[in-house]
Amino acid sequence: MQSTPFRPEFLRKSSAERSADSWRQSLRSLDVGFRASTDTGLALPTDIRRGATLAAVLLRFGSAFRHHPERLDAADKAALYARSRPVERLDAFVSHSWSSPGYQKYLSLLFAEVSRISLAAAAAGGFAVYLLQHRRQELLPGNFVVEAAFSPLFLLPQVTSPYEFLAANLLALLSFAAAPALLTRRYYFVDCLCIHQTDHDLKLRGIRHLGGFLSRSSKLVVLWDESYFRRLWCIYEIAVFKAVHPEAPVQLHPLRLSVATALLASFFVLGAGLYVGIYPYVAPFGIGTFYAASFSCSAVVFGGSAVAGHDFARQRSALVEHLSAFDARSARCYSEADRAEIVVAIERMYGGIDSFNRMVRGKIMREVLSSLSRQRGLVPYRVMATGVVLPGIGFFFFAVSWFRHASLATQLAFGMYMVTFVACAMPLLAGWSLEQGSRLPPCNGPS
């Protein structure tokens, strides 16, 4: 009787299964690698010890996250690996699920790393145009003189133009596109960039030493959506990291939070832009039309805030539900052999699956929710800074330029008013709108 030649499990898988997890095969040495820090799983060989700068991770608007590496041709795979370089330490290990939208991963990292640069760029752009128009009023066309905006309360000449608003927002947008190229001092581990995708032996060695990459990472960055805790490999990365670094931070970035941030900023720019555009035409009719225009355009901003709050609240509820009911046994894995070995590895690290489950439901859940709830508002302050204050900088300079030829006392008084308006009043009102939006019932049933 002719015997059937042996074929490794990797070759027996369907093409769909190979595409989904072929670059994470050969786990068989991993469960041994975490028994002690001296084992091969944590001793990362220098020839595969690589990291990618944030500039490389965010290159071409996050193209690294756009397609699963198994769907790319050899040249594109080699180009991904060429973005990484040999390193000694890693600032962060980026853990994510390939079923999550790539643009959300890009936005999440972009807002987290570039928002402060964009705030500075917007302030510099608006202030530069303000100074230019303060010194050379006739240099730019489109400056309107309005005297009756606050009539009949008082008459005070105003000079209004859109250039401060346009310059601030244009520079903020350009900084989001260009600033990632400056982020070259920190190194992150991203699987498709730091594990060789064309050399099969190097690829398997990189996979076998995931524990080594995790042990050399200062923090774990989790790009979370509802698919994350359903993936056993993602769970495994958290298990290893917390076993090696019990006190190190796990930074969880809800991907839909990046969408909420983008919605906030877009609606604020839209509402403020409408106001900037119509102001010269309605202001001469007095304070009644001034307030009518203000409330109408604010409705756009706060309506958008309610939409963003509704969206994020649903995702936050899903996160709490997933963490509260977390059970590693229910996570999916394409290979049953891999599942068995991951479970064995977790049991050895934590003394049992139940112990690991309790750690996720307890310590990790507290860490994650604390990072999202350190303030009274629905969303973190960084979201308000990016979604409201950043687009509000252009509006600030648009408004203070009204009185650029008034007395110094008038300029200072109105400048202080606008600071409190943009930095305090607008975030508070936007936060209230977010909270109200979060209470709206779901449109399409539970997520």
C-alpha positions as CSV (number, residue, x, y, z in Angstrom):
1,M,0.0,0.0,0.0
2,Q,1.4,3.3,-1.1
3,S,1.8,5.7,1.8
4,T,0.7,9.3,1.5
5,P,3.7,11.7,1.8
6,F,3.7,13.9,4.9
7,R,2.7,17.5,4.3
8,P,3.1,20.1,7.1
9,E,-0.1,21.6,8.4
10,F,0.9,25.0,6.9
11,L,0.8,23.5,3.4
12,R,-2.5,21.7,4.1
13,K,-4.4,25.0,4.9
14,S,-6.6,26.7,2.4
15,S,-5.4,29.8,0.7
16,A,-7.7,31.9,2.7
17,E,-6.3,30.5,6.0
18,R,-2.7,31.0,4.8
19,S,-3.5,34.6,3.8
20,A,-5.0,35.3,7.3
21,D,-2.3,33.9,9.5
22,S,0.6,32.5,7.4
23,W,3.0,35.1,8.7
24,R,2.3,33.9,12.2
25,Q,2.9,30.3,11.8
26,S,5.3,27.9,13.7
27,L,4.2,28.8,17.2
28,R,5.6,25.5,18.4
29,S,8.7,27.1,19.9
30,L,6.9,30.0,21.5
31,D,5.4,28.2,24.5
32,V,8.9,27.1,25.5
33,G,10.2,30.6,24.9
34,F,8.4,32.2,27.8
35,R,9.3,29.8,30.6
36,A,12.2,32.1,31.6
37,S,13.8,35.3,30.4
38,T,16.9,33.3,29.3
39,D,14.9,31.2,26.8
40,T,15.1,31.8,23.1
41,G,11.6,33.3,22.9
42,L,12.8,36.4,24.8
43,A,16.4,36.4,23.7
44,L,15.9,38.3,20.4
45,P,18.7,37.7,17.9
46,T,20.4,40.8,16.6
47,D,19.8,39.9,12.9
48,I,16.0,40.1,13.3
49,R,15.9,42.8,16.0
50,R,14.2,45.6,14.0
51,G,11.9,48.5,14.6
52,A,10.2,51.2,12.5
53,T,10.1,54.9,13.2
54,L,6.7,56.5,13.4
55,A,7.6,58.2,10.2
56,A,7.9,54.8,8.5
57,V,4.8,53.5,10.2
58,L,2.7,56.5,9.0
59,L,4.3,56.7,5.6
60,R,2.0,57.2,2.6
61,F,-1.0,57.8,4.9
62,G,-0.7,54.5,6.7
63,S,-0.2,52.3,3.7
64,A,1.3,49.6,5.9
65,F,-2.1,49.0,7.5
66,R,-4.1,49.2,4.3
67,H,-3.6,45.6,3.0
68,H,-2.7,42.3,4.6
69,P,0.9,41.6,3.6
70,E,-0.1,38.2,2.2
71,R,-2.1,40.1,-0.5
72,L,0.9,42.0,-1.7
73,D,3.4,41.0,-4.3
74,A,7.0,40.3,-3.5
75,A,8.3,43.8,-4.3
76,D,5.7,45.5,-2.1
77,K,6.5,43.1,0.8
78,A,10.2,43.8,0.5
79,A,9.4,47.6,0.5
80,L,7.5,47.2,3.8
81,Y,10.4,45.4,5.4
82,A,12.8,48.1,4.1
83,R,11.0,50.7,6.2
84,S,12.4,49.1,9.4
85,R,16.0,49.1,10.7
86,P,18.1,47.3,13.3
87,V,17.4,48.6,16.9
88,E,18.4,47.8,20.4
89,R,15.2,48.8,22.1
90,L,11.6,49.4,21.1
91,D,9.5,52.3,22.4
92,A,6.2,50.4,21.7
93,F,4.8,47.2,20.3
94,V,1.7,47.9,18.1
95,S,-0.9,45.2,18.5
96,H,-3.7,45.2,16.1
97,S,-6.1,42.9,14.2
98,W,-5.9,42.7,10.4
99,S,-9.6,42.7,10.1
100,S,-9.8,46.3,11.4
101,P,-10.0,49.2,8.9
102,G,-6.5,50.4,8.0
103,Y,-7.5,54.1,7.8
104,Q,-8.7,54.0,11.4
105,K,-5.4,52.7,12.6
106,Y,-3.6,55.4,10.7
107,L,-5.9,58.2,12.1
108,S,-5.5,56.8,15.6
109,L,-1.7,56.9,15.6
110,L,-1.7,60.2,13.7
111,F,-3.9,62.0,16.2
112,A,-2.0,60.6,19.1
113,E,1.4,61.6,17.8
114,V,0.9,64.7,15.6
115,S,-1.9,66.7,17.2
116,R,0.4,68.8,19.3
117,I,2.5,69.7,16.3
118,S,-0.7,70.7,14.4
119,L,-1.8,72.9,17.3
120,A,1.4,74.8,17.1
121,A,1.2,75.0,13.3
122,A,-2.3,76.4,13.4
123,A,-1.4,79.0,16.0
124,A,1.7,80.0,14.0
125,G,-0.3,80.3,10.8
126,G,-3.1,82.3,12.3
127,F,-0.8,84.6,14.2
128,A,1.5,85.3,11.2
129,V,-1.5,86.4,9.1
130,Y,-2.8,88.5,11.9
131,L,0.5,90.3,12.3
132,L,0.7,90.8,8.5
133,Q,-2.7,92.3,8.3
134,H,-2.1,94.4,11.4
135,R,0.8,96.0,9.7
136,R,-0.4,96.0,6.1
137,Q,-4.2,96.2,6.1
138,E,-4.5,96.8,2.3
139,L,-2.1,94.0,1.3
140,L,-4.8,91.4,1.0
141,P,-8.2,91.8,-0.7
142,G,-11.4,90.8,0.9
143,N,-11.2,92.8,4.1
144,F,-14.6,94.2,5.1
145,V,-15.2,97.1,7.5
146,V,-18.3,96.6,9.7
147,E,-19.5,99.2,12.2
148,A,-23.0,98.1,13.3
149,A,-22.4,94.4,14.3
150,F,-23.3,95.2,17.9
151,S,-25.9,97.9,17.2
152,P,-27.9,99.2,19.1
153,L,-25.8,98.3,22.2
154,F,-22.6,100.1,20.9
155,L,-20.8,101.0,17.7
156,L,-17.3,99.8,17.2
157,P,-15.6,99.5,13.8
158,Q,-14.5,96.0,12.9
159,V,-12.3,94.7,10.1
160,T,-13.1,91.2,9.1
161,S,-11.3,88.8,6.7
162,P,-11.2,85.0,6.2
163,Y,-7.4,84.8,5.9
164,E,-6.5,84.1,9.5
165,F,-9.1,81.3,9.6
166,L,-7.9,79.8,6.3
167,A,-4.2,80.0,7.2
168,A,-4.6,78.4,10.6
169,N,-6.7,75.5,9.3
170,L,-4.6,75.0,6.1
171,L,-1.4,74.8,8.1
172,A,-3.0,72.4,10.6
173,L,-4.1,70.1,7.7
174,L,-0.6,70.3,6.1
175,S,1.1,69.5,9.4
176,F,-1.0,66.3,9.7
177,A,0.2,65.3,6.2
178,A,3.9,66.4,6.6
179,A,4.8,66.2,10.3
180,P,4.9,62.4,10.5
181,A,8.1,62.6,8.4
182,L,9.7,64.3,11.4
183,L,8.9,61.5,13.9
184,T,12.2,59.6,13.6
185,R,13.4,59.3,17.2
186,R,11.1,56.6,18.5
187,Y,10.9,53.0,17.2
188,Y,7.8,50.9,17.1
189,F,7.2,47.2,16.3
190,V,4.6,46.7,13.6
191,D,4.4,43.1,12.4
192,C,4.4,43.7,8.6
193,L,7.3,46.1,8.8
194,C,9.6,44.4,11.3
195,I,9.2,40.7,10.3
196,H,10.6,39.7,6.9
197,Q,7.8,38.9,4.5
198,T,9.7,37.3,1.6
199,D,12.4,35.2,3.2
200,H,10.5,32.2,4.7
201,D,13.2,31.3,7.2
202,L,13.6,34.9,8.5
203,K,9.8,35.2,8.6
204,L,9.4,32.1,10.8
205,R,12.3,33.2,13.1
206,G,10.6,36.6,13.5
207,I,7.3,34.9,14.4
208,R,9.0,32.6,16.8
209,H,10.6,35.5,18.6
210,L,7.5,37.7,19.1
211,G,8.2,37.4,22.8
212,G,11.6,38.9,22.2
213,F,10.1,41.9,20.5
214,L,7.5,42.3,23.3
215,S,10.2,42.0,26.0
216,R,12.2,44.8,24.4
217,S,9.1,47.1,24.1
218,S,8.5,49.8,26.7
219,K,4.8,49.8,26.2
220,L,2.0,48.0,24.4
221,V,-0.2,50.1,22.0
222,V,-3.5,48.3,21.3
223,L,-5.4,49.5,18.3
224,W,-8.8,48.2,19.4
225,D,-12.1,47.6,17.7
226,E,-14.7,45.0,18.3
227,S,-12.7,42.3,16.5
228,Y,-9.6,42.6,18.6
229,F,-10.5,40.5,21.7
230,R,-11.9,37.8,19.4
231,R,-8.5,37.1,17.9
232,L,-6.4,34.7,19.9
233,W,-3.1,36.0,18.6
234,C,-4.0,39.5,19.8
235,I,-4.8,38.1,23.2
236,Y,-1.6,36.3,23.2
237,E,0.4,39.5,22.7
238,I,-1.2,41.1,25.7
239,A,-0.6,37.9,27.7
240,V,3.1,37.9,26.9
241,F,3.6,41.6,27.4
242,K,2.0,41.7,30.8
243,A,3.9,38.6,31.9
244,V,7.2,40.2,30.9
245,H,6.3,43.7,32.0
246,P,3.7,43.5,34.8
247,E,3.7,47.2,35.5
248,A,4.3,48.6,32.0
249,P,1.4,50.5,30.5
250,V,-1.1,49.1,28.0
251,Q,-2.3,52.0,25.9
252,L,-5.6,51.1,24.3
253,H,-6.7,53.3,21.4
254,P,-10.3,52.7,20.4
255,L,-10.3,53.0,16.6
256,R,-13.7,54.6,16.5
257,L,-12.4,57.3,18.8
258,S,-10.3,58.5,15.9
259,V,-13.4,58.7,13.8
260,A,-15.2,60.7,16.5
261,T,-12.2,63.1,16.6
262,A,-12.3,63.6,12.9
263,L,-16.1,64.2,13.0
264,L,-15.7,66.8,15.7
265,A,-13.0,68.6,13.8
266,S,-14.9,68.5,10.5
267,F,-18.1,69.8,11.9
268,F,-16.3,72.6,13.8
269,V,-14.5,73.7,10.7
270,L,-17.7,73.5,8.7
271,G,-19.7,75.5,11.2
272,A,-16.9,78.1,11.8
273,G,-16.3,78.3,8.1
274,L,-20.0,79.1,7.4
275,Y,-19.8,81.8,10.1
276,V,-16.6,83.3,8.6
277,G,-18.2,83.3,5.2
278,I,-21.5,84.9,6.0
279,Y,-20.4,87.3,8.8
280,P,-19.5,90.3,6.6
281,Y,-23.0,90.1,5.0
282,V,-25.1,89.7,8.1
283,A,-23.2,91.8,10.7
284,P,-24.2,95.2,9.3
285,F,-27.8,94.4,10.3
286,G,-27.1,94.6,14.0
287,I,-26.8,92.4,17.0
288,G,-29.9,90.4,16.2
289,T,-28.5,88.9,13.0
290,F,-25.1,88.6,14.7
291,Y,-26.6,86.2,17.3
292,A,-28.8,84.5,14.7
293,A,-25.7,83.7,12.6
294,S,-23.8,82.6,15.7
295,F,-26.5,80.2,16.9
296,S,-27.2,78.8,13.4
297,C,-23.5,78.0,12.8
298,S,-23.1,76.6,16.3
299,A,-25.9,74.2,15.7
300,V,-23.7,72.6,13.0
301,V,-20.8,72.3,15.4
302,F,-22.8,70.9,18.3
303,G,-25.0,68.7,16.1
304,G,-21.8,67.1,14.8
305,S,-20.6,66.7,18.4
306,A,-23.8,64.8,19.2
307,V,-23.2,62.5,16.3
308,A,-19.6,61.8,17.4
309,G,-20.7,61.3,21.0
310,H,-23.4,58.8,19.9
311,D,-20.8,56.8,17.8
312,F,-18.2,56.7,20.5
313,A,-20.6,55.9,23.3
314,R,-21.6,52.7,21.5
315,Q,-18.0,51.7,21.0
316,R,-17.1,52.4,24.6
317,S,-20.1,50.2,25.7
318,A,-18.9,47.5,23.5
319,L,-15.4,47.7,24.9
320,V,-16.7,47.5,28.5
321,E,-18.8,44.5,27.5
322,H,-15.9,42.7,25.8
323,L,-13.6,43.2,28.7
324,S,-16.2,42.3,31.4
325,A,-17.0,39.0,29.6
326,F,-13.5,38.3,28.4
327,D,-12.6,34.6,28.0
328,A,-9.5,33.6,26.1
329,R,-11.1,30.2,25.4
330,S,-13.7,31.9,23.1
331,A,-11.2,33.7,20.9
332,R,-10.8,32.6,17.3
333,C,-7.8,31.1,15.8
334,Y,-7.6,29.7,12.3
335,S,-5.4,26.7,13.3
336,E,-6.5,24.4,16.1
337,A,-2.9,23.3,16.6
338,D,-1.9,27.0,17.1
339,R,-4.9,27.4,19.5
340,A,-3.7,24.5,21.6
341,E,-0.2,25.8,21.9
342,I,-1.2,29.4,22.6
343,V,-3.5,28.1,25.4
344,V,-0.6,26.0,26.8
345,A,1.7,29.1,26.7
346,I,-0.8,31.3,28.5
347,E,-1.4,28.6,31.1
348,R,2.3,28.3,31.8
349,M,2.7,32.1,32.1
350,Y,-0.3,32.7,34.4
351,G,-0.9,29.3,36.0
352,G,-4.1,28.8,34.1
353,I,-6.5,30.4,31.6
354,D,-8.9,31.5,34.4
355,S,-6.1,33.4,36.1
356,F,-5.3,35.2,32.8
357,N,-9.0,35.9,32.3
358,R,-9.2,37.5,35.8
359,M,-6.2,39.7,35.0
360,V,-7.8,41.0,31.8
361,R,-11.2,41.6,33.4
362,G,-9.6,43.2,36.4
363,K,-6.2,45.0,36.1
364,I,-6.2,45.6,32.3
365,M,-9.8,46.7,32.3
366,R,-9.1,49.2,35.1
367,E,-6.1,50.5,33.2
368,V,-7.9,50.9,29.9
369,L,-11.0,52.5,31.4
370,S,-8.9,54.8,33.5
371,S,-7.1,56.0,30.4
372,L,-10.4,56.9,28.8
373,S,-12.1,58.3,32.0
374,R,-9.6,60.5,33.8
375,Q,-11.9,63.4,33.3
376,R,-15.6,64.1,33.6
377,G,-16.3,64.3,29.9
378,L,-17.3,61.4,27.7
379,V,-14.1,61.5,25.7
380,P,-10.4,62.1,26.7
381,Y,-9.1,65.7,26.8
382,R,-6.8,65.0,23.9
383,V,-9.9,64.4,21.7
384,M,-11.4,67.8,22.7
385,A,-8.0,69.4,22.0
386,T,-7.8,67.9,18.5
387,G,-11.5,68.0,17.6
388,V,-12.5,71.4,19.1
389,V,-9.5,73.5,20.2
390,L,-7.4,72.8,17.1
391,P,-10.0,74.0,14.5
392,G,-11.0,76.7,17.0
393,I,-7.6,78.4,16.7
394,G,-8.3,79.7,13.2
395,F,-11.7,81.0,14.5
396,F,-9.9,82.7,17.4
397,F,-7.6,84.7,15.1
398,F,-10.5,85.5,12.7
399,A,-12.3,87.1,15.6
400,V,-9.4,88.9,17.3
401,S,-8.5,90.4,14.0
402,W,-11.8,92.3,14.1
403,F,-10.2,94.9,16.4
404,R,-6.6,94.8,15.2
405,H,-6.7,98.6,14.7
406,A,-8.5,99.3,17.9
407,S,-6.9,100.4,21.1
408,L,-4.5,98.0,22.9
409,A,-7.0,97.8,25.8
410,T,-9.8,96.7,23.5
411,Q,-7.5,94.1,21.8
412,L,-6.4,92.6,25.1
413,A,-10.0,92.5,26.5
414,F,-11.4,90.9,23.4
415,G,-8.4,88.6,23.1
416,M,-9.0,87.3,26.7
417,Y,-12.7,86.8,25.9
418,M,-11.8,84.7,22.8
419,V,-9.3,82.6,24.7
420,T,-12.0,81.6,27.2
421,F,-14.5,81.1,24.4
422,V,-12.2,78.7,22.3
423,A,-10.4,77.0,25.2
424,C,-13.2,76.7,27.7
425,A,-16.7,77.6,26.4
426,M,-16.6,75.7,23.1
427,P,-15.1,72.5,24.6
428,L,-17.7,72.6,27.5
429,L,-20.5,73.0,25.0
430,A,-19.1,70.3,22.7
431,G,-18.7,68.0,25.7
432,W,-22.3,68.6,26.7
433,S,-23.4,67.8,23.1
434,L,-21.2,64.7,23.1
435,E,-22.9,63.6,26.3
436,Q,-26.4,64.2,25.0
437,G,-25.5,62.4,21.8
438,S,-24.3,59.4,23.8
439,R,-27.8,59.0,25.3
440,L,-29.5,58.7,21.9
441,P,-30.8,55.2,21.2
442,P,-28.9,53.2,18.5
443,C,-30.2,53.6,15.0
444,N,-29.5,50.1,13.8
445,G,-29.7,48.0,16.9
446,P,-26.9,47.2,19.2
447,S,-23.4,47.1,17.7
